Amino acid sequence: MRGLRRSRGLTQEQLAEELGVTPRYLAGIERGERNLTLDSVDALAEQLGVESVSLLTTAP
């Protein structure tokens, strides 16, 4: 997810603001320390412009 965010030129602060979460919470998501609801995954995917499933699968 960090790579997607960076490729779109967004800082953690910018994306966190768009999602209505704290930058600290977003950092925890990026590190895999937070569990998300499916609604949260959908909102995050929408902001990043990707399909939700791409956030749920690991890259090879």
Biopython code that builds the backbone (N, CA, C, O; Angstrom):
import numpy as np
from Bio.PDB.StructureBuilder import StructureBuilder

atoms = [
    (1, "MET", "N", (0.812, -1.180, 0.000)),
    (1, "MET", "CA", (0.000, 0.000, 0.000)),
    (1, "MET", "C", (0.864, 1.257, 0.000)),
    (1, "MET", "O", (0.520, 2.244, -0.650)),
    (2, "ARG", "N", (1.962, 1.229, 0.709)),
    (2, "ARG", "CA", (2.842, 2.392, 0.745)),
    (2, "ARG", "C", (3.287, 2.772, -0.667)),
    (2, "ARG", "O", (3.325, 3.952, -1.017)),
    (3, "GLY", "N", (3.624, 1.761, -1.473)),
    (3, "GLY", "CA", (4.050, 2.027, -2.838)),
    (3, "GLY", "C", (2.960, 2.680, -3.669)),
    (3, "GLY", "O", (3.233, 3.587, -4.456)),
    (4, "LEU", "N", (1.723, 2.222, -3.495)),
    (4, "LEU", "CA", (0.595, 2.828, -4.209)),
    (4, "LEU", "C", (0.424, 4.287, -3.810)),
    (4, "LEU", "O", (0.231, 5.162, -4.655)),
    (5, "ARG", "N", (0.498, 4.530, -2.513)),
    (5, "ARG", "CA", (0.345, 5.901, -2.021)),
    (5, "ARG", "C", (1.442, 6.797, -2.585)),
    (5, "ARG", "O", (1.176, 7.896, -3.071)),
    (6, "ARG", "N", (2.656, 6.317, -2.514)),
    (6, "ARG", "CA", (3.780, 7.112, -3.010)),
    (6, "ARG", "C", (3.700, 7.328, -4.517)),
    (6, "ARG", "O", (4.019, 8.411, -5.007)),
    (7, "SER", "N", (3.273, 6.298, -5.258)),
    (7, "SER", "CA", (3.194, 6.435, -6.714)),
    (7, "SER", "C", (2.167, 7.475, -7.132)),
    (7, "SER", "O", (2.226, 8.000, -8.244)),
    (8, "ARG", "N", (1.238, 7.771, -6.254)),
    (8, "ARG", "CA", (0.239, 8.803, -6.529)),
    (8, "ARG", "C", (0.643, 10.150, -5.947)),
    (8, "ARG", "O", (-0.127, 11.110, -5.987)),
    (9, "GLY", "N", (1.849, 10.214, -5.407)),
    (9, "GLY", "CA", (2.371, 11.482, -4.900)),
    (9, "GLY", "C", (1.718, 11.955, -3.623)),
    (9, "GLY", "O", (1.690, 13.155, -3.349)),
    (10, "LEU", "N", (1.189, 11.029, -2.832)),
    (10, "LEU", "CA", (0.517, 11.396, -1.585)),
    (10, "LEU", "C", (1.406, 11.114, -0.385)),
    (10, "LEU", "O", (2.090, 10.091, -0.340)),
    (11, "THR", "N", (1.398, 12.012, 0.579)),
    (11, "THR", "CA", (2.059, 11.752, 1.850)),
    (11, "THR", "C", (1.077, 10.989, 2.736)),
    (11, "THR", "O", (-0.117, 10.923, 2.444)),
    (12, "GLN", "N", (1.591, 10.420, 3.815)),
    (12, "GLN", "CA", (0.696, 9.762, 4.764)),
    (12, "GLN", "C", (-0.307, 10.767, 5.311)),
    (12, "GLN", "O", (-1.479, 10.441, 5.500)),
    (13, "GLU", "N", (0.145, 11.966, 5.562)),
    (13, "GLU", "CA", (-0.740, 12.995, 6.107)),
    (13, "GLU", "C", (-1.876, 13.327, 5.145)),
    (13, "GLU", "O", (-3.025, 13.476, 5.561)),
    (14, "GLN", "N", (-1.552, 13.443, 3.857)),
    (14, "GLN", "CA", (-2.576, 13.777, 2.863)),
    (14, "GLN", "C", (-3.606, 12.658, 2.748)),
    (14, "GLN", "O", (-4.810, 12.917, 2.760)),
    (15, "LEU", "N", (-3.137, 11.414, 2.635)),
    (15, "LEU", "CA", (-4.065, 10.296, 2.493)),
    (15, "LEU", "C", (-4.881, 10.113, 3.766)),
    (15, "LEU", "O", (-6.081, 9.845, 3.702)),
    (16, "ALA", "N", (-4.244, 10.256, 4.913)),
    (16, "ALA", "CA", (-4.963, 10.124, 6.179)),
    (16, "ALA", "C", (-6.087, 11.154, 6.266)),
    (16, "ALA", "O", (-7.192, 10.836, 6.707)),
    (17, "GLU", "N", (-5.806, 12.379, 5.846)),
    (17, "GLU", "CA", (-6.834, 13.422, 5.873)),
    (17, "GLU", "C", (-7.995, 13.063, 4.954)),
    (17, "GLU", "O", (-9.157, 13.235, 5.323)),
    (18, "GLU", "N", (-7.689, 12.568, 3.766)),
    (18, "GLU", "CA", (-8.741, 12.184, 2.817)),
    (18, "GLU", "C", (-9.590, 11.037, 3.359)),
    (18, "GLU", "O", (-10.787, 10.961, 3.080)),
    (19, "LEU", "N", (-8.970, 10.146, 4.134)),
    (19, "LEU", "CA", (-9.690, 8.998, 4.684)),
    (19, "LEU", "C", (-10.369, 9.303, 6.011)),
    (19, "LEU", "O", (-11.204, 8.530, 6.482)),
    (20, "GLY", "N", (-10.006, 10.437, 6.616)),
    (20, "GLY", "CA", (-10.588, 10.785, 7.909)),
    (20, "GLY", "C", (-9.986, 9.994, 9.062)),
    (20, "GLY", "O", (-10.668, 9.719, 10.050)),
    (21, "VAL", "N", (-8.709, 9.625, 8.941)),
    (21, "VAL", "CA", (-7.996, 8.916, 10.004)),
    (21, "VAL", "C", (-6.739, 9.709, 10.349)),
    (21, "VAL", "O", (-6.375, 10.650, 9.643)),
    (22, "THR", "N", (-6.085, 9.325, 11.430)),
    (22, "THR", "CA", (-4.847, 10.005, 11.802)),
    (22, "THR", "C", (-3.685, 9.441, 10.984)),
    (22, "THR", "O", (-3.724, 8.286, 10.560)),
    (23, "PRO", "N", (-2.656, 10.253, 10.765)),
    (23, "PRO", "CA", (-1.464, 9.740, 10.077)),
    (23, "PRO", "C", (-0.853, 8.554, 10.812)),
    (23, "PRO", "O", (-0.335, 7.635, 10.179)),
    (24, "ARG", "N", (-0.906, 8.566, 12.121)),
    (24, "ARG", "CA", (-0.376, 7.443, 12.910)),
    (24, "ARG", "C", (-1.144, 6.153, 12.620)),
    (24, "ARG", "O", (-0.546, 5.086, 12.483)),
    (25, "TYR", "N", (-2.459, 6.256, 12.529)),
    (25, "TYR", "CA", (-3.275, 5.087, 12.218)),
    (25, "TYR", "C", (-2.941, 4.571, 10.817)),
    (25, "TYR", "O", (-2.800, 3.365, 10.614)),
    (26, "LEU", "N", (-2.817, 5.479, 9.861)),
    (26, "LEU", "CA", (-2.479, 5.087, 8.495)),
    (26, "LEU", "C", (-1.109, 4.411, 8.452)),
    (26, "LEU", "O", (-0.925, 3.427, 7.735)),
    (27, "ALA", "N", (-0.157, 4.929, 9.209)),
    (27, "ALA", "CA", (1.170, 4.311, 9.269)),
    (27, "ALA", "C", (1.064, 2.879, 9.788)),
    (27, "ALA", "O", (1.756, 1.987, 9.298)),
    (28, "GLY", "N", (0.207, 2.661, 10.768)),
    (28, "GLY", "CA", (-0.015, 1.315, 11.294)),
    (28, "GLY", "C", (-0.616, 0.387, 10.257)),
    (28, "GLY", "O", (-0.288, -0.799, 10.212)),
    (29, "ILE", "N", (-1.492, 0.921, 9.426)),
    (29, "ILE", "CA", (-2.080, 0.130, 8.337)),
    (29, "ILE", "C", (-0.973, -0.276, 7.369)),
    (29, "ILE", "O", (-0.886, -1.436, 6.966)),
    (30, "GLU", "N", (-0.139, 0.676, 7.003)),
    (30, "GLU", "CA", (0.940, 0.393, 6.052)),
    (30, "GLU", "C", (1.932, -0.631, 6.599)),
    (30, "GLU", "O", (2.505, -1.405, 5.832)),
    (31, "ARG", "N", (2.137, -0.645, 7.900)),
    (31, "ARG", "CA", (3.054, -1.609, 8.503)),
    (31, "ARG", "C", (2.379, -2.951, 8.795)),
    (31, "ARG", "O", (3.033, -3.886, 9.257)),
    (32, "GLY", "N", (1.075, -3.048, 8.528)),
    (32, "GLY", "CA", (0.356, -4.292, 8.781)),
    (32, "GLY", "C", (0.027, -4.522, 10.245)),
    (32, "GLY", "O", (-0.218, -5.655, 10.662)),
    (33, "GLU", "N", (0.021, -3.455, 11.022)),
    (33, "GLU", "CA", (-0.259, -3.553, 12.454)),
    (33, "GLU", "C", (-1.735, -3.339, 12.783)),
    (33, "GLU", "O", (-2.157, -3.565, 13.917)),
    (34, "ARG", "N", (-2.498, -2.915, 11.825)),
    (34, "ARG", "CA", (-3.925, -2.631, 12.042)),
    (34, "ARG", "C", (-4.782, -3.573, 11.210)),
    (34, "ARG", "O", (-4.442, -3.909, 10.075)),
    (35, "ASN", "N", (-5.887, -3.987, 11.787)),
    (35, "ASN", "CA", (-6.868, -4.774, 11.051)),
    (35, "ASN", "C", (-7.955, -3.835, 10.556)),
    (35, "ASN", "O", (-8.455, -2.994, 11.303)),
    (36, "LEU", "N", (-8.311, -3.988, 9.298)),
    (36, "LEU", "CA", (-9.302, -3.100, 8.696)),
    (36, "LEU", "C", (-10.611, -3.832, 8.447)),
    (36, "LEU", "O", (-10.631, -5.040, 8.212)),
    (37, "THR", "N", (-11.698, -3.080, 8.502)),
    (37, "THR", "CA", (-12.983, -3.616, 8.074)),
    (37, "THR", "C", (-13.010, -3.600, 6.549)),
    (37, "THR", "O", (-12.205, -2.914, 5.919)),
    (38, "LEU", "N", (-13.912, -4.337, 5.970)),
    (38, "LEU", "CA", (-14.032, -4.322, 4.507)),
    (38, "LEU", "C", (-14.427, -2.940, 4.006)),
    (38, "LEU", "O", (-14.003, -2.526, 2.927)),
    (39, "ASP", "N", (-15.229, -2.229, 4.775)),
    (39, "ASP", "CA", (-15.585, -0.856, 4.392)),
    (39, "ASP", "C", (-14.350, 0.032, 4.344)),
    (39, "ASP", "O", (-14.219, 0.872, 3.453)),
    (40, "SER", "N", (-13.447, -0.151, 5.300)),
    (40, "SER", "CA", (-12.207, 0.630, 5.320)),
    (40, "SER", "C", (-11.329, 0.292, 4.133)),
    (40, "SER", "O", (-10.714, 1.174, 3.535)),
    (41, "VAL", "N", (-11.271, -0.990, 3.791)),
    (41, "VAL", "CA", (-10.487, -1.409, 2.626)),
    (41, "VAL", "C", (-11.066, -0.781, 1.369)),
    (41, "VAL", "O", (-10.320, -0.295, 0.519)),
    (42, "ASP", "N", (-12.379, -0.786, 1.243)),
    (42, "ASP", "CA", (-13.034, -0.174, 0.078)),
    (42, "ASP", "C", (-12.727, 1.320, -0.007)),
    (42, "ASP", "O", (-12.430, 1.826, -1.089)),
    (43, "ALA", "N", (-12.793, 2.028, 1.118)),
    (43, "ALA", "CA", (-12.517, 3.471, 1.127)),
    (43, "ALA", "C", (-11.064, 3.744, 0.761)),
    (43, "ALA", "O", (-10.771, 4.676, 0.013)),
    (44, "LEU", "N", (-10.169, 2.943, 1.282)),
    (44, "LEU", "CA", (-8.752, 3.112, 0.982)),
    (44, "LEU", "C", (-8.473, 2.838, -0.493)),
    (44, "LEU", "O", (-7.745, 3.590, -1.141)),
    (45, "ALA", "N", (-9.044, 1.779, -1.012)),
    (45, "ALA", "CA", (-8.854, 1.447, -2.426)),
    (45, "ALA", "C", (-9.400, 2.557, -3.318)),
    (45, "ALA", "O", (-8.782, 2.904, -4.325)),
    (46, "GLU", "N", (-10.539, 3.109, -2.961)),
    (46, "GLU", "CA", (-11.121, 4.193, -3.756)),
    (46, "GLU", "C", (-10.188, 5.399, -3.790)),
    (46, "GLU", "O", (-9.976, 5.992, -4.848)),
    (47, "GLN", "N", (-9.631, 5.762, -2.635)),
    (47, "GLN", "CA", (-8.718, 6.909, -2.578)),
    (47, "GLN", "C", (-7.441, 6.664, -3.367)),
    (47, "GLN", "O", (-6.864, 7.597, -3.924)),
    (48, "LEU", "N", (-6.995, 5.403, -3.417)),
    (48, "LEU", "CA", (-5.772, 5.076, -4.144)),
    (48, "LEU", "C", (-6.032, 4.758, -5.618)),
    (48, "LEU", "O", (-5.097, 4.620, -6.406)),
    (49, "GLY", "N", (-7.317, 4.643, -5.982)),
    (49, "GLY", "CA", (-7.664, 4.383, -7.375)),
    (49, "GLY", "C", (-7.357, 2.965, -7.827)),
    (49, "GLY", "O", (-6.970, 2.738, -8.973)),
    (50, "VAL", "N", (-7.534, 2.000, -6.904)),
    (50, "VAL", "CA", (-7.286, 0.597, -7.235)),
    (50, "VAL", "C", (-8.484, -0.241, -6.804)),
    (50, "VAL", "O", (-9.365, 0.233, -6.087)),
    (51, "GLU", "N", (-8.501, -1.487, -7.252)),
    (51, "GLU", "CA", (-9.544, -2.425, -6.820)),
    (51, "GLU", "C", (-9.262, -2.864, -5.383)),
    (51, "GLU", "O", (-8.106, -3.029, -4.996)),
    (52, "SER", "N", (-10.305, -3.049, -4.611)),
    (52, "SER", "CA", (-10.152, -3.459, -3.208)),
    (52, "SER", "C", (-9.331, -4.738, -3.083)),
    (52, "SER", "O", (-8.491, -4.857, -2.191)),
    (53, "VAL", "N", (-9.571, -5.677, -3.961)),
    (53, "VAL", "CA", (-8.874, -6.966, -3.882)),
    (53, "VAL", "C", (-7.363, -6.804, -3.988)),
    (53, "VAL", "O", (-6.618, -7.618, -3.442)),
    (54, "SER", "N", (-6.901, -5.773, -4.680)),
    (54, "SER", "CA", (-5.458, -5.571, -4.816)),
    (54, "SER", "C", (-4.805, -5.219, -3.481)),
    (54, "SER", "O", (-3.604, -5.425, -3.308)),
    (55, "LEU", "N", (-5.578, -4.696, -2.546)),
    (55, "LEU", "CA", (-5.043, -4.392, -1.214)),
    (55, "LEU", "C", (-5.063, -5.613, -0.307)),
    (55, "LEU", "O", (-4.393, -5.638, 0.725)),
    (56, "LEU", "N", (-5.825, -6.617, -0.689)),
    (56, "LEU", "CA", (-5.959, -7.815, 0.132)),
    (56, "LEU", "C", (-5.058, -8.950, -0.297)),
    (56, "LEU", "O", (-4.948, -9.955, 0.405)),
    (57, "THR", "N", (-4.414, -8.803, -1.436)),
    (57, "THR", "CA", (-3.535, -9.852, -1.917)),
    (57, "THR", "C", (-2.094, -9.378, -1.818)),
    (57, "THR", "O", (-1.817, -8.179, -1.847)),
    (58, "THR", "N", (-1.200, -10.314, -1.704)),
    (58, "THR", "CA", (0.217, -9.953, -1.617)),
    (58, "THR", "C", (0.844, -10.015, -3.000)),
    (58, "THR", "O", (0.462, -10.836, -3.834)),
    (59, "ALA", "N", (1.797, -9.147, -3.228)),
    (59, "ALA", "CA", (2.507, -9.128, -4.500)),
    (59, "ALA", "C", (3.540, -10.251, -4.505)),
    (59, "ALA", "O", (4.117, -10.564, -3.464)),
    (60, "PRO", "N", (3.780, -10.862, -5.674)),
    (60, "PRO", "CA", (4.773, -11.953, -5.734)),
    (60, "PRO", "C", (6.177, -11.449, -5.490)),
    (60, "PRO", "O", (7.126, -12.233, -5.506)),
]
sb = StructureBuilder()
sb.init_structure("model")
sb.init_model(0)
sb.init_chain("A")
sb.init_seg("    ")
for serial, (resi, resn, name, xyz) in enumerate(atoms, 1):
    if name == "N":
        sb.init_residue(resn, " ", resi, " ")
    sb.init_atom(name, np.array(xyz, "f"), 0.0, 1.0, " ", f" {name:<3s}", serial, name[0])
structure = sb.get_structure()
